[in-house]
Amino acid sequence: MSYEASQVSEEFRRDVQFTVKVMHLHSDCSEPELCVVVTSASNEVADTWTFAKMSHKLTCIRDLRSQYAGICGKAPTVKMVIDNSFYEPPDHQLIGVGF
């Protein structure tokens, strides 16, 4: 799953890598879960997705790939595709003012 998403990301020149890790997502002593760490080198963003979220995003990535292949017949040659299926841009919020 992560390998396929990384390959499509490379085809679309998105500079995003997907890595599978086992992590504790909750602060209580629950069982570790299978997660995917999504890293965007160009935007310096790293995020952790659950297996369910990665599965949904991979479906969106596959749809995007098939739509593009249906229109152009090949993988993109430049960074033409603007889509947030590969990662979610950070939503920074101001939480205070420094003096």
Rosetta blueprint (number, residue, H / E / L):
1 M L
2 S H
3 Y H
4 E H
5 A H
6 S H
7 Q H
8 V H
9 S H
10 E H
11 E H
12 F L
13 R L
14 R L
15 D L
16 V E
17 Q E
18 F E
19 T E
20 V E
21 K E
22 V E
23 M E
24 H L
25 L L
26 H L
27 S L
28 D L
29 C L
30 S L
31 E L
32 P L
33 E E
34 L E
35 C E
36 V E
37 V E
38 V E
39 T E
40 S E
41 A L
42 S L
43 N L
44 E L
45 V E
46 A E
47 D E
48 T E
49 W E
50 T E
51 F H
52 A H
53 K H
54 M H
55 S H
56 H H
57 K H
58 L H
59 T H
60 C H
61 I H
62 R H
63 D H
64 L H
65 R H
66 S H
67 Q H
68 Y H
69 A H
70 G H
71 I H
72 C H
73 G L
74 K L
75 A L
76 P L
77 T L
78 V L
79 K L
80 M L
81 V L
82 I L
83 D L
84 N L
85 S L
86 F L
87 Y L
88 E L
89 P L
90 P L
91 D L
92 H L
93 Q L
94 L L
95 I L
96 G L
97 V L
98 G L
99 F L
